[in-house]
Amino acid sequence: MEPWIHPETREAPALAPVRVPRRNFEGLFQHALRPSGLFAQALRDVGYDPDAVEEVFPLEVWRASLAVARRHACPGLASEDANRVLGTHYVEGFAQTLVGRIFAAAAPLLGAERCLARLPTYLRAGRDDMKLMLEPVRAREWRARVVDADPLPDFVAGVMEQVLRRTRVLPRVDVLERAAHGYSLRIRWDEA
């Protein structure tokens, strides 16, 4: 019997385009890096205008804006190192927003483990297409697995290190595995 749909005519279900909230851009650019001149113009050229009314931007604009930031804010650094630095700046900029100030004040009280346990929720607020799974390995060491169609493991490693610094520990986040649609991280820290 002939199937209703031939395999060669099947189409993958259309996925909704990934959108990045304005607050991600504001935290990194308006609060942390504060671009001006050629840096600000280069951001406008790739689609991010801080004066625009959009509440979300396409993922492609976020990625292009990060590339601009690597060139202007981290000249001379390898792409992976620059992404880690930008992740650190992102947390510092976020800490200057209303929600970020609340988190920054609470982080030392929560401690490293409870902050880590909350990261999947925070990550979804910035990119709802990503999935972060965390598991403790031993005292002061966790492992993270991230499913992401467009991975930036070094940026997220920088974010995690800076979040942990807010809890007053000395963190180290290493990228263990890199794949086309995800990565894994080892998260360790020492008491300060």
N, C-alpha and C positions, 0 to 999 in steps of 0.2 A: 504494500500500500504506500502511496506517495505521501510524504509528510506535508503538513500544511505550509510550512516555511522551509524553503531549501536552505541548507547551511551557507551556500555562497551568497545568499541575499540577506542573511541576518545582519543586523546592524547592532553595534554596541549601544546600550542605553546612553542617551545624552546626559552627561554630567553637568551640573550647574557650574558656571565659572567660579573660580576661587576669588573671593573678595577679601581685602585687608582693610580693617577699620582705620578711619582717620586718626584715632588715638595712637596707633602704632607709629604713624608718620610724625605726629606731633611730639610724642615722647622722644624719639630719636633726633629729629631735625630741629624743631622749635625750642625744645627744652635743653637738649644735650649739645648738639653740634652747632646750632645757630648759623646756618650758612648765609653768606652774603656774596655779592659780586658774581664772579664766574661760577662759583659753587651753586648759588641760588638759581642762576640762569640755567645751568645744566640740569638741575632738578625739574625746573619748569619744562625744559625741552623733552624730558622723558615722561612727562605727564603728571608730575606732582607740583601743584601750585598751592601754597599754604593759604592763599586767599580764596580758593575755590570753595563752593558750597557742598561738594560731595561728602557724604559720610563714610563711604567706602570707595576703595580704588581696586582695580584689577591687580591680581598677583604679579602680573608682568610689570606694572608700574612700581610695585614694591621692590622687585628684584632689580630693575633698572636703576631705581633710586639708591639701592645699596651699592651697586657698581659705581655710581657717581660718588657716593660717600667714600668708597675705598680709594678712589683716585684723589679726592680732595682732602680727606681727613686722615688718610693712612698712606701717604705716598711712600713708595719704596718697600712696603711690606708685601710679602707673598699674600695671595688671595685668602688662604686659610687663616693666616695670622691677622689679617685685616678684618675678616669676618668675626673673629673672636673679640677683637678690640671693639668693633661696632656693637656686638652683643653686650659688652660691658657698658658702653655708652647708652645703649637702649634702656638698661635697667636704671641708670642714673637719671636719664630723662624722664622715664616713667615715674620715678620717685618724686618728681616735681609736680605731677598731676594730682588732682584731688584724690582719686582712688589710690594712686601710688604713695601719697603721703601717709595714708592710713596703713597701707601694707608696710612701708618703711618703719613706721613707729611700732608696729606689731611684731615685725620679724625677730628682733632680739628676744622678745618675750616668748615667741613660739619655739625658737630653736631650730636647728638645722633639719632634723627629721620631720617635724610637723610642717615646715615650709616646703620641703621636698614633696611631702604627701599632697600638698595643695597645688603643686605645679601643673598637673594635668588640667585642672579647672582654669587656671590662669592662661595656659597655652590655648585652650579652646576659645577663650575670650578674644584672643588675637588672631587666631587662624583656626576656624572650626573644622577645616578639612584634615588637620593633623591629629594623630593619636599618640599619646605618650603613656607608656606603661612603665612603672617603677617597681623595683623590688629590692628590699634590703638583702645584702650579701653577708655582711658581718658588721661588727661595731664600726661606725663611721665609714662605711662603704656601701654604696648602692649601685645598681645597674639600671640603666634606662634604655628602653627600646622605643624608637620613634618611627611611626609609619607616616611618610610624607611623600607625596608625588613629586615634589620639587625640593629636595632636601638641602639644608644649609647646616650641617652638623656643627661646624665651628662657631657659627653665630649662636646657636642654642647652647653650646658648651660655654661660651662667654657669658650668656644670660644666666645660666645656672651658677657659674662661679660667682658672679656679682650678687645674685640673690643670696647665696650662702654667706658671702662676706657681710651682708646685712645682718646675719645672725651672729656675727662676731666669732667666726671660725676661719681657719686658713684652708681654703678649698683647692682641689685640683680635679678638673674634669678632663678625661682623655677620650678621644674618639677611638673606639675599638674596631668597629666595622663600618664600612661605607657601602651602600648599595644604591641602585637606581631609584628605589622608592622607600628608602629608609636608612637607618643607622642605629648603632648602639653606642652608649657612653658608659664609662666607669666614673663614678662620682665618689671622691674620697675627701676627707677633711681631718684636720687636727684641731684641737682646741687652741684658741689664741692665748 
